[in-house]
Structure formats: structure tokens, C-alpha cells
Amino acid sequence: MLDEREFSRRMSSARQALRSARGDLERGDYNWACFKAQQAAELSVKALLHGLGLPAYGHSVSRLLASLKSRGVEVPAQLVELAKALDKCYVPTRYPNAWAEGSPHEYYTRGDAERLVEWVEGLWRSLRRGGG
């Protein structure tokens, strides 16, 4: 049984994270735009899992997609590969001690942020077609 209410509630959070990522991108806060793109993807996949009545734990977008796959939901391999790029934005975008020197904002560019935000928007469209 699909839980449309829970799916919609959680997707609202994903949409907000994506809007916030766009704002960070416009301000030049690229590390935060990358982190929030990861968060938007994580929240959207979790929304789908919860909407399907499945558990959703952890922060790895690729593993969350794999849990969908293990439940019979078709997840393109390319989507999992792209999710792995987002997984790499969960910690180092925020914590200075993730880097040998410098601060996170020194390691992310507008191009990184744009690619990630655009990818999350594509993931969003893909999930809407296939799961929501």
C-alpha cells in the first residue's frame, strides 16, 4: 500500500533543500550548494522508500537506491553511479578536518555545485516518473 501522505511530506523537505541549494549556488556558497544537493537527493529517495512503506536509514544516496533495487524497484546503474558522486559530498563539504588543509569552501567550484544541483533535479524527475 502506498503512503501518499508520507511521500508528499518528505518530498516537501527535498524540494526545500533543493531550493536552498540553488540559493547557495547563486551566492557563491558552492560547498553548501553541493551538500544541500546531496541532502535533496537523500530526502527524495527516502521519501520514495517511505511512500512505498519501506525502511529508509543512513545518508548514502547510492545505498538507499540499492535498497530500492533489492525490493524490486528498477534503478538504472547510471543513477547509482551518479548517486555515488553525491555521497562524496556528505562530509567534506561541511567539515574543515575532512581536508588536510584549508576550509571546505576552498575545494568546491561553481561547476561542481551546478552539476550536482542539476543532477538532483534530474533524479527528482526520474523518481517522479517511476515512484511518485
Backbone hydrogen bonds, N-H to C=O, Kabsch-Sander energy under -0.5 kcal/mol:
donor,donor_aa,acceptor,acceptor_aa,energy
3,D,51,G,-3.0
4,E,2,L,-0.9
7,F,3,D,-2.3
8,S,4,E,-2.7
9,R,5,R,-2.4
10,R,6,E,-2.3
11,M,7,F,-2.4
12,S,8,S,-1.7
13,S,9,R,-1.0
14,A,10,R,-1.7
15,R,11,M,-2.7
16,Q,12,S,-2.0
17,A,13,S,-2.3
18,L,14,A,-2.1
19,R,15,R,-2.4
20,S,16,Q,-2.5
21,A,17,A,-2.2
22,R,18,L,-2.1
23,G,19,R,-2.0
24,D,20,S,-2.3
25,L,21,A,-2.4
26,E,22,R,-2.4
27,R,23,G,-1.8
28,G,24,D,-0.9
28,G,25,L,-0.7
29,D,24,D,-2.6
30,Y,28,G,-1.5
33,A,29,D,-2.1
34,C,30,Y,-2.4
35,F,31,N,-2.3
36,K,32,W,-2.8
37,A,33,A,-1.8
38,Q,34,C,-2.0
39,Q,35,F,-2.4
40,A,36,K,-2.6
41,A,37,A,-2.1
42,E,38,Q,-2.8
43,L,39,Q,-3.0
44,S,40,A,-2.1
45,V,41,A,-2.4
46,K,42,E,-2.4
47,A,43,L,-2.1
48,L,44,S,-2.0
49,L,45,V,-2.5
50,H,46,K,-3.0
51,G,47,A,-2.7
52,L,48,L,-1.6
53,G,50,H,-1.5
54,L,49,L,-3.1
61,V,59,H,-0.7
64,L,60,S,-2.3
65,L,61,V,-2.4
66,A,62,S,-2.0
67,S,63,R,-2.0
68,L,64,L,-1.3
69,K,65,L,-2.2
70,S,66,A,-2.4
71,R,67,S,-0.5
71,R,68,L,-1.1
72,G,69,K,-1.8
73,V,68,L,-2.2
74,E,72,G,-0.5
79,L,76,P,-0.7
80,V,76,P,-1.5
81,E,77,A,-2.3
82,L,78,Q,-2.3
83,A,79,L,-2.1
84,K,80,V,-1.6
85,A,81,E,-0.9
85,A,82,L,-0.6
86,L,82,L,-1.3
87,D,83,A,-2.3
88,K,84,K,-1.1
89,C,86,L,-2.3
90,Y,87,D,-1.4
94,R,91,V,-2.1
95,Y,91,V,-1.6
98,A,95,Y,-1.9
99,W,96,P,-1.6
106,E,103,S,-2.0
107,Y,104,P,-2.1
113,A,109,T,-2.4
114,E,110,R,-3.2
115,R,111,G,-2.6
116,L,112,D,-2.3
117,V,113,A,-2.8
118,E,114,E,-2.7
119,W,115,R,-2.4
120,V,116,L,-2.5
121,E,117,V,-2.1
122,G,118,E,-1.9
123,L,119,W,-2.7
124,W,120,V,-2.8
125,R,121,E,-2.1
126,S,122,G,-2.5
127,L,123,L,-3.0
128,R,124,W,-2.3
129,R,125,R,-2.0
130,G,126,S,-2.3
131,G,127,L,-3.3
132,G,127,L,-1.2
